[in-house]
Amino acid sequence: MTQDRADGKKPEEAYRHADPVTDAALDWFVRLLDAPADPDTLAGYRAWRQSDPRNAEAFDRLAEVGGMAELRTATLTHRPANPMPRRQPRRAWLGAMVAAVLLAVVGAHLYPDLRIRWEADHRTGTGERREVTLPDGSRLILDSDSAVALGFGHGERRVALMRGRAYFDVVRDPARPFRVAAGFSTVEVTGTAFTVQSDQREDSIFLERGRVVVSRRGDPGQLMTLAPGDRLTATALGLTMQHRADPVAALSWRDGRYAFHNERFATVVETLRRYHPAPILLLDDRIASEPVSGNYRLDDPTGALAALAGIVGARMTVLPAGIIVLR
């Protein structure tokens, strides 16, 4: 590799493995650590892996030995000559995989998203659940890695679900509707029990009992009414109803479990990422689409993945700092 890098760094400024195939495997490995769920990154990795059998072999060797000597060499090669900190080339920093991941995990706890930190009234960390009594006496259960902001007073009962999932058991008050605003939807009730989950792609609302009306944010005229057992999905495109969802699967997280039936393995992995503090890399399209069923403890996502990996025929490797590779 003799050309200058795209970021302007000269090749001698960054660690390079003597074998170009291993060097490319190192590059893909750290790119996947940066963005384990990014579809473009995964597609590029799979194309590279399938283009030459040597690529797959090199990557698999790297995944098996996370503490390989090349990573230590990369760290030592680029250690500053003086103790004063200075900016390191990105590839050299990423080459020290274990140190980089540890810093990322610690940084995630020390420097959470500023908007969540400033605006949330209640939030939970990875693997944490919390029950909160709201100012009107209603009950709230926050799931792992979730946050809410409250707006009570002046005749209003409002909750903004800023991230994650929450269960609401609402005290009945016909004079003051209870509203929950999520990423794509607003839920309005007077007294009932339901869950709302929100991420960057969609909101999911499940009604345990009572009655709720859901509207799409940006189009309040688009309304749907849920009956007990209904699940609704809200996206930027609209609202979609799923009647008679499985209540055990929808509510098992309140008891610290994850129950699912005939879910895609990729969907299960995506859910378990919320309970695991380090990246989980799913690198095989074949196993990603395999249907799985189960009921597992959420405080042991590694154990759940190990059991499911055996079912779908995946090979699972746990690297330093808890990084999990499934292939």
N, C-alpha and C positions, 0 to 999 in steps of 0.2 A: 504494500500500500504506500505509494509514493506521492500521491496528490495531496494538496492542502485540504483540510477539512472544511465542511460547509460553514462552520462557525468562525472560520478565520484562523484556527489554531494550526500550527505546523505539526506534521506527523511526529516529530521527535519530542513534542511537548506532552504527548499523551501515551499511556501504556499501550504497547502492541505485542500480541503474542506472536511467536515465531511462525506458528502454523496459521495460515490465513483462515482455514475452516474453523479452528478453535477461536480465533479472534472474532470471526463473525458470530459464533455461538455466544461468546461473551457479550457482544453488542446486543444481540437479541434478548439475552437473559436480563440485562439491566433495563432495556426498553420495556419488557414485560413487567418488571417490578415497578416501573414508573406508572404504567397504565394497564393493570391486569384485566380490566373489563372493556377496554377500548376496542370496538369492532375493527377499525382500520389496522390497529397494531396487530391484533390477532390474525387478521386475514393476511397481512404481510408476512408474519411469522410462519404461518402454515404454508404459504407459497414457497418461502425460502426452504423450509424443512423438507417439502416434497420434491424440490428441484434436484436433490442429490442425496443418496443414502448416507453419505459421509456427514452431511449437515445434521441429520437426525441423530446419528451416533455421537457426534461432538456435543450436541446440546444435552443429550441424555447423560453423557459422562459428567458434564458440568453440573447437572441437576443432582446427580448422585453424590458428588463431593463438593459441597458448598464451601468447605474450608480449603480448597485446593491451593497448592503453592503459588500458582500464577496470581491469585488474588492477593496473597501476602506480598508477592514481588511488586505488584502494581502499587500497593500502599507504600512500601519502603522506597521504591524508586522515586516517588513524588513527595516524600517527606521534606518539609522546608528545612533549609540549612540553618536558619535561625529560629528562635522560639516565637517570633512575632507572627501572627496570623496573616495569611495572604490568600488571595483568590486562587483556587486550584482549577485546572482544566476539568471540564465536566466529565470527560471519559475517565480521567484518572480518579476522580472522586467516586464515580459509579463503579469503577473497578474494585474498590474496597467495599464489596457487597455487604458484608456483615455490619461494618461500621455505619454505612449509609442507611441501612434498614433500621438499625438501632436508633440512629439520630431521628429518622422519620417517625418512628413509633413514639419516642420521647417528645418530639416536637408536636405531634398531634395532640398530646395531653397538655403540654405547657402553653401552646398557642392555638387554641381552637378558633374556629371561624369567628371573626370579630362581630359580625352581625348577630350570631347566636349568643355570643358572650355578652353583648351589650343589651340585647332586647329580650332575651328569653327570661321568663320568670321561673321556669323549672326546666331542667335538662338532665339527661342521663349519659353516662359513659358507655363504652363498649362492654356488653355483658351485664349491664345494670338494669334493674327494673325498680320503679318507685311508685308508691301510691300516695296521692295527694288529695286532701279535702279542699274543695274550692270554696270561695267566699259565700256562696249560696247554699252550701251543704252538699252539693253534688260531689261525686267521687270520680277521680281521674287516676288511671294507671298508665304510666309511661313505659314504653318498651325500651330496649337497648338503643343507644345512640339516637335519642329523640329529644325534641325540645318544643316547648309551647310558650306563648306570650298571652297574658290574660287581660281582659278588659271588662271589669265589673264596676257597676255604679251608674247613676243617672238613669236607672230603669233598664240598663243593658246587661246582658250576660253573653260575653263574647270570648272565644278562644281561637288563637291562630296557631295551627299546627305547623311549625317552622321546619320540622324534619322528623322523619321516622314514623312511629305508630303509637296510637293512644286509644285507650278504652274509656268510654264515658258512661257513667250511671247517673242520669240527670234527675234532680228533684223537680217534681211537677210544679209549674207556675204559669198558667195560661196567660197571665198579664205580661210576662216577661219571657219571650221566646229565647231559647238557648241556641246560639249559632257557633258553628265551628268552621273556620275558613282554612282550606288547605291549598295546595298548589294550583289545582284546576277546578275546585268545587267549593260550594258552601252548603253545609248541612244545617237545617233548622228544625228544632223540636221544642216541645214544652215539657215533656218528661218521658224518658225512655232510656234504653241501654244499647250502645252501638260502638263499633270500632272504626277508626279512620287511619289509613296508612297512606303516606305521601312520599314520593321521590321525584326525580327530575322528569320521569316519563309519564306518570299517572298517579291518580288517587284511587284508593280502593276503600269502599264503605260497606260494612257488614252490619245488619240490624239483628240484634238478639231478641229484643222485645219492644213493643210499642209501635210507634209510627214516626217516620222522618220524611222530610221533603228535601231533595237535593237539587241544587241549581248549578249551572256551569258558570264559573267566574268569567266575566266578559260578555255573557249572554244570559242574564238572570231570567229571561222569559222562557228558557229551556228548562223545564222542571220534570222530575220523576219522583214518585212516592213509593217508598219501600214498605213492605210488610215483613213481619218476622221471618228470618231465614233467607231474605234476599241479600244479594251482593251486587253492588253497582261499581262500575269502573268509569272514571272521568279522565279524559285526556284533552289535549288542545283541539281535538276534532269533534268531541261530543261526549254524550253519556251512553253507557251500554249496561243493560240489566242482565244479571245472572240469577235466575230464580232457584230457590231451594239449594243453596250452597251448604256444604257440610259444616255444621256448627262446631264440631270437635276440631276440625282442621282450622277453622277461622279463629277460634278462641283459645286454643291450647297454649299459646304463648304466654297467657296470663299466669299459667301454672308452671312456667319455665320449660315447656316442651314444644316440639315442632312436629305436628302431625300432618301428613300429606298422603295423597292417593293418586297414583298414576301421573305424577308430575315429571316434567323433563328434568334430567339430572342437572342441566345448566341452571334451571330455575331454583332448584334446591341449593346449589352452590351459591347463587346470588343472594339467597336469604341468609345462609350461614356466614357469608362475608360480614354481615352486620354484627355478628357476635364474636368474630375472631380479630384480634388486634393487628395481625400481620397480613400481607397479601396472600390470596389464594389464587393460583394460576390454573385455569382449565384449558388445556392445550390440544384437545382432540375433539373434532366435530362429531365423530362417531359416538363417543360416550356421552357427549353433551346432549344428544337427542334421545338417549335411552330413558324409558319411563321407569320411575321408581316409586315405591310406597314405604312408609315407615312412621315411627313415632320415637323421637330421640330427645334427649336432654339438651337444652340450649346452653348449659354451662360447660358442655364438653363438645364443641363443634369439631375438634380434631377426631374424637372417637366416632362421631356420627359419620364424618367423611370417610374414615377408615372402613367402617362397616359397609357404606354405600359403594365405595370403590371396589370392594370384593364382589358386590352384586353386579355391577356393570362391567367388570373386567378391566378396571383402570389400575394403573400403577401409581401409587402415591408415595411421594418423598417429602419428608419434613426437614427443611433446611434450618441453619442457624437463625435465631430471632423468630422462629415459629413460621417462617414462610412455607406454604404448602404448594407442591407441584403435583397436578393430576394429569396423567397422559396415558 
